[in-house]
């Protein structure tokens, strides 16, 4: 079965892909806040946004106006340069990770469009051999945003929040890497295109059925790395202070959450491509539509868990990572290696 992805594109196509990805993810990140409020309200029998526009849809515009007009100040004793750069790092690394992630189907501009006529825009800018490693590395670099944000403040709560952020991210990045090691052993590649092609045989060829434990471990680690319930200890809504964002306001505050929602989309795309069939067609459903449905399901799953699970303590978070998830990931790698050697 042929794949719609290609290995080489023009620089114009890659630039257009980057621009569209930026616009799509930014829009989805904003609309995701509305969807999250509505889903949580539905599950908890509340109306949610309902008064600003039809069905509360203009709540998005109200939130945007509030962020743009809210006073954006830098505390007196903060390190001004680092305080200003930290939110940009968080949002920037989230979008950099999307450079090697397929988030929309291939298409070609019609010939009648000036300058862009006939330009092919791929779902993925380049099929680099270490695509998966690049994505994980870019997401891991996002740690510096919260870490520098907390350390730049003259506020003990911000510093404590930054330390807690570093511990959580570093711990669960280990689990993420180990959970993906077994699927990488089966595919023999770090390219997302190869993962997609491996599952081209239909529903039964999904890697989910061969690596169910790796799939579960990856999802749990993904929840922790995107600061989602029950692992939302980075900026804990139940606390009086807000961790590493305690002294942030306005657009700088908003950039942290744009990065969070962008990473949620990235985790959904990775779970879909690596474990759930990727961009391949599903019976009569075209692959691009299936991809959208899969990512939407994982996004909804994150909201569902938030409405259903309580928060956990920091010591429980570390116990789960180092004493449960990491040993399971190592065992899964060992078993996968044994099975592959036996079948060779």
N, C-alpha and C positions, 0 to 999 in steps of 0.2 A: 504493500500500500504506500502510495507516494505521500510525502509530507509537504505541507504548504510552506515550511520554513526553508530558507536558503542560507548558504554559507558566506556569500559575499554580496555586499550592496554598495551603492555609491555613497559618497559623503553627504550628498543632499538628502538621500533617503534616510540615512542615519540621523541627520540633524532634525528632519521632520518628525521622525519617530520619537526622538528625545523631547521635542516641543509638545507633541500630542500627549505623550506619556505624562509630562509635567502638568498639562492642563487637565487631563482626565483624572489623575490621582488627586490633584488639588481639589477638583470639584467633588469627587467621591468622598474625600476626607471631610469636606464641609457637609455634604449631604448625609454622611455617615453619622454625624452627631444627631441629626433629626431622626434618622432611622433608629438609632440606639435609644433615644428617648421614647419613641413610639412603641418599640418592641418591649422595653422594660415596663412601660405603662400598661401595655396589653397583658403582659404576664402577671403584673401585680394589681390588675383591676383598677387602673387609674386612667384619666383621660390623656395625660401627656400634653404636648403643645397643641392648643386648640383655639386660641383667641387671636393670634397674630396672623391674619390672612386665612384663606380656606384650608381647613384641616391643620392649621398652624404652620403651613409651609413657609410663610414669610418670617418665621422665627429665625431661619438661616440668615436673612438679610439683617434682622435686628441684632443678632450676635455679631455679624461682621461690622456693622456700624458701631457697636459698642467697643469692639476691639480697636477699631481705627481711631475712635474719639476718646478712649479712656486715657488718662494721664499715664505716660510711659516714662518713668523716672529711674535713675540709677542711685542707689543708696549712697550716702556721703562717704562711707569708709570702704566701699567696694572697689575692687580692681576694675576700673571702667572698661579697659580694652577687653579683658577676658570675659567680663560680665556681658558685654555686647556680642562677642563672637560665639559664645556657647550655644545659644539657640540656633544660630546659623549652622553650626556643626551638626546638631541633631537633625534638622530638616534636610540639610545637604547630603549627609551620608544615607539617609533614607531614600532620597531620589537617585543617588549614585548607584545604590544597590539595584534599582529598577532598570539600569542600563542593560543588564544581561538577562532581564526577566521578560518573557512574552506576556503582554497584557492586552493585546488586541490582535485581530486577524490581519494577515497580509492583505495589502490592496495596492492598486496602481491608480494614480491620478488620471482622469480623462485627458485626452490630447488637447481639448479646447481650453484648458486652464493655463493662463500665461505663466511662463517660467517653470511651473511644476508639472506641465503636461507630460505624461508618460513616465514620470518618476515612480519607481517601485519603493514602497514603504513596508519594511518587514515587520513581523511581530516581535522580532528580536534583532537588535542592531547588528550584532556579530556573533557568530557561533564560535566563541573562543574555547579552546580546549579545557580551560580551567574555569568555565563559567560559574559552576556551583561554588567553587572556592572563592571566586571574586565576590559573589553575592554575600557569602557568609563573612568574608573579610570586611566588606563595606558596612554591613550591619554591625559587626563587632566594633568597628571604629566609631560607631555612634555612641559608645560608652563615654567618649571624651566630652560629649556635650553636657550630660547631667553632672559628670565628675567635675568639670571646670566650672559649671554654673554654681554648684554648691561651694566649691573651694574659693571662688572669687568673692563670696559674700562675707561681710563682717558679722556673721550670724551663726551661732553654734548649731541651730537646727538645720540650716542649709548645709553645713559641713557634715553633720551626722547623716543627713539625707544623701549626700554625695557618696559617703563611705558605704552606706547600705546599698546604694545603686551599683557601685563597683563590685561589691561582693555578690550580689544577685546576678548581674550580667555575666561576670566571669564564671560563676558556678554553672549556669545553665548553658553557656556557650560550649562548655565541655560536653554536656549531655547532647546538645544539638549535633556537634561534630561526630560523636561516637554513634548516635542514632542513625546518621547518614552513611556511616562507614560500611555497614553491611550491604545496603543497596548499591553503593559504589562498587563494591567487590563483585556483585552480580552483573552490573552493566559493564564494568571495566572502563569507565569514562567519567569525566567530570562535566561533560557537556549536557545541557538540558535538552538539546535536540536529540542526543542519543537516548536519553531517558524516555523522551516522547516516542521515538521510533521503536524502542524495545516493547512498548505496550500497544503497538498498532494492531495486534491480533484480536482486539475486542475486550469486552468486559472481563472475561476470564484471564486475560493476560495482564491485568492491572497488577502492579507491584505490591499493592496492598495485601493481596492474598498470599504472596510469598514472604512478605515482611510485615506482618500485623503488629508485632511488638515494636519494631522500628518506627512504624507509623504513629503509634500511641505515644512513644517517647518523644518523637519530633513535635507532636502537637502540644504536649505538656510543656516542653522547653520553649516552644513558640509563644505560649501564653505568658510564660515568665519573661521572655525577652521583649515582649510588647507591652508589659506592665498591665496585663489584664487580670481580672479577678479569677481565681483567688490569690494571685501572686502580685497584686497591685500595691506593693510596699514602697515603691519609689516615690509616688506622690499619693499618699494614702488619704482617701476622702473622709475616713472616720476620725482622722486626727485634727487637732486644732490648727497645726501648722501644715505646710505642704511640702515638706522634704526639701529637695534641691531647688524647687521653684518658689520657695517661701517669699522671696523679695522681688519676684518678677510680676509684671503687669502688662497690659496692652498687647501689642503685636509680638513682643518678645515672648510673652507667655503663650500666645497662640501658636508660635512656631514649634514649640515642644510638642503640642498635641497634633499639629499637622504631621510631624515626624512619626508620632505614635500610630496614627491612622494609616499613613503610608506603609509602615512596617506591617500592620495587620493585613493589608492587601498583599504585600510581598510574601508573607507566611502562607496566605491562602493560595497564591499562585504556585509557590514551591510545593505545597502539599498536593495540589492538583496535578502538577506536571510529574513529580517524582513518584507518587504513589497511586494516583487515581486516573490514569489514562491520558493525561495531557490534552493536547489539541485534537486528538483523533476523533473521528465521527463516532457517534453512538447510535446504532440502528439508523433511523431516519433523521436524527437530530444532527445538524452540522457541528463540526468540532468547535468553531468559535463560540457558538451558543452554549455548548456543553461546558466550555471553559468558564464562561460567565456564570453559569448556574453553579458550578463547583465552587468558584471563589465566593459567590454569594452565600452558599451553604456554610462555608467555613467562617465567613464574617458573621452570619447569624448564630453559628455555634458559640462564638466568643460572647455574643450578647446573651444567649441562653444561659451559659455558664455563669455570667455575672448576675443574672436574676435568680439563680438557683443555689449557688455555693457561697458560704460565708468566707470571710477573710481568714488567713492563717497567720500565725506568729512568725517572726523572723527565724527563730530557732527551728520551727517546723519546716520552714522553707529550705534551710540548709540541710536538715536531716533528710528530707525527701530527695534532694539533689545528690548528695554524696553517699548516702547509705542505701538508697533504693534505686533511683533512676540510673546512676552511673554504673553500679554493678550489673544491673539488668542489660544495659547497653553493651558492656564488655562481654557478658555471657552470650548475647545475641551475635556479636561479631565472631566469637569462638565457634559457636554452633554453625554459623553460616560457612566459615572456613572449612570445618570438618566435612560438612555436606558437599561442598564444592570439590574438595579433594577426593571424596568417595565416588563422586560422579564423574571425575575426570578420566 
